[in-house]
Amino acid sequence: HCIVCGKTGASITCAETGCDRSFHLLCASEGECVTQYFNEFRSFCWEHRPQQAVDAVPAQDTTCTICMDPVGDSISYSTMVCPCCQHAWFHRACVQEQALCAGIFCFRCPLCRDRFRFFVHMVRLGIQIPIRAPRWEDNDDIASLLERHGRCDASECHYPHGREQAEREGLQHYQPAGTGAIPRLPGTGEQYFQHHQPGTIGSRSWFPCA
């Protein structure tokens, strides 16, 4: 029988030697049980689950770094702290949602940005971190960020072949906030566009842009 709901069909047993407590996967959170989603996928009951071995205690009125709601007054199953900076407090449910959203490649402490130690600590405590790209890359919302700008955006372009013919390779782009690309001539503070001379190989000229 499940130690949480009391019903039959509990197929998960605590991995602690000598402990025969069993529970349903869906009842684990309510019963403060933990399943580690790596290697042997071991599960532990509320008594034998891994604990955070840090001395940090949240200050009065400390809020979750993720949802900004108050956390508990001490480390517990539902209140966790970053093992690195020990200043980022969060709810277990919040850091689990962050892990599902960020995936293994972008999961890190929301405050100190530590990745490796934070990752190892969280998976040991039962946070499931999927091996996938972050959820925000599932659609085309960021596709434009991966495209290289290919035209001159100076107010007056002096390149003979027009704005759209600027050389795509070898440019050092200078891009002020809210503007397009205005490459700079290497080693100078002036803005120029670079191009190959017609009919030549490796020969380049620089045309100043206003």
TAQUIBEL-V938082 format. One record per pair of residues at least 4 apart in sequence whose C-alpha atoms are under 7 Angstrom apart, sorted by sequence separation. I is the first residue (numbers start at 0). J is the second residue. D is the distance in whole Angstrom. If there is no record, write none. Layout:
# TAQUIBEL-V938082
[[I J D] [I J D]]
This chain:
# TAQUIBEL-V938082
[[1 5 5] [22 26 7] [23 27 6] [26 30 6] [27 31 6] [28 32 6] [36 40 5] [43 47 6] [44 48 6] [57 61 6] [63 67 5] [74 78 5] [75 79 7] [81 85 5] [89 93 7] [90 94 6] [91 95 6] [92 96 6] [93 97 6] [94 98 6] [95 99 6] [96 100 6] [97 101 6] [98 102 6] [101 105 5] [102 106 6] [108 112 5] [113 117 6] [114 118 6] [115 119 6] [116 120 6] [117 121 6] [118 122 6] [119 123 6] [120 124 6] [121 125 6] [122 126 5] [132 136 7] [160 164 6] [174 178 6] [0 5 6] [1 6 6] [13 18 6] [22 27 7] [27 32 5] [35 40 5] [43 48 5] [62 67 5] [63 68 5] [74 79 6] [80 85 6] [81 86 7] [89 94 7] [101 106 5] [107 112 5] [108 113 5] [121 126 5] [122 127 6] [136 141 7] [151 156 7] [174 179 6] [183 188 7] [184 189 6] [0 6 5] [1 7 6] [13 19 6] [27 33 7] [34 40 7] [35 41 5] [62 68 5] [63 69 6] [80 86 7] [81 87 5] [107 113 6] [108 114 7] [156 162 7] [174 180 5] [183 189 6] [184 190 6] [195 201 7] [196 202 6] [0 7 4] [12 19 6] [13 20 6] [34 41 6] [35 42 6] [62 69 4] [63 70 6] [71 78 6] [80 87 6] [81 88 7] [107 114 5] [173 180 6] [174 181 6] [183 190 4] [184 191 6] [195 202 6] [196 203 6] [0 8 7] [1 9 5] [12 20 6] [13 21 6] [34 42 4] [61 69 6] [62 70 5] [70 78 6] [80 88 4] [98 106 6] [106 114 7] [172 180 6] [173 181 5] [182 190 6] [183 191 5] [195 203 5] [196 204 7] [0 9 6] [12 21 4] [33 42 6] [34 43 6] [60 69 6] [61 70 6] [79 88 6] [80 89 6] [108 117 6] [172 181 6] [173 182 5] [181 190 6] [182 191 6] [194 203 6] [195 204 7] [11 21 5] [12 22 7] [33 43 5] [79 89 5] [107 117 6] [172 182 4] [173 183 6] [182 192 6] [193 203 7] [194 204 6] [10 21 7] [11 22 5] [32 43 6] [33 44 7] [78 89 6] [79 90 6] [107 118 7] [151 162 5] [171 182 5] [172 183 6] [193 204 6] [194 205 7] [9 21 6] [10 22 7] [11 23 6] [32 44 5] [78 90 5] [79 91 6] [150 162 5] [151 163 7] [170 182 6] [171 183 6] [193 205 5] [9 22 5] [10 23 6] [11 24 7] [32 45 5] [77 90 5] [78 91 6] [150 163 5] [192 205 6] [193 206 7] [9 23 5] [31 45 5] [77 91 5] [149 163 7] [151 165 7] [191 205 6] [192 206 6] [30 45 7] [33 48 6] [57 72 6] [150 165 6] [191 206 6] [192 207 7] [32 48 6] [57 73 6] [191 207 5] [56 73 6] [190 207 6] [191 208 6] [2 20 7] [56 74 7] [149 167 6] [190 208 6] [2 21 6] [3 22 6] [70 89 7] [1 21 5] [2 22 6] [70 90 7] [0 21 7] [1 22 4] [1 23 6] [3 26 6] [64 87 6] [87 110 6] [20 44 7] [64 88 6] [65 89 6] [63 88 5] [64 89 6] [103 128 6] [62 88 7] [63 89 4] [102 128 6] [103 129 6] [3 30 5] [14 41 6] [63 90 6] [66 93 7] [81 108 7] [84 111 6] [102 129 5] [103 130 5] [152 179 5] [165 192 7] [166 193 6] [14 42 6] [15 43 7] [65 93 6] [102 130 6] [103 131 6] [104 132 6] [105 133 7] [152 180 6] [153 181 6] [165 193 7] [166 194 5] [13 42 5] [14 43 6] [98 127 7] [99 128 6] [102 131 5] [151 180 6] [152 181 6] [165 194 6] [12 42 7] [13 43 4] [55 85 6] [98 128 5] [99 129 6] [102 132 6] [151 181 6] [13 44 5] [95 126 6] [102 133 5] [15 47 7] [95 127 7] [101 133 4] [148 180 6] [100 133 6] [101 134 6] [83 117 7] [100 134 5] [82 117 7] [81 117 7] [31 76 6] [64 109 7] [158 206 6] [157 206 6] [157 207 6] [157 208 6] [156 208 5] [155 208 6] [156 209 7] [155 209 5] [153 208 6] [154 209 6] [153 209 6] [49 124 6] [36 122 7] [35 122 6] [35 123 6] [35 124 7] [36 125 7] [35 125 5] [33 124 7] [34 125 5] [36 127 6] [33 125 5]]
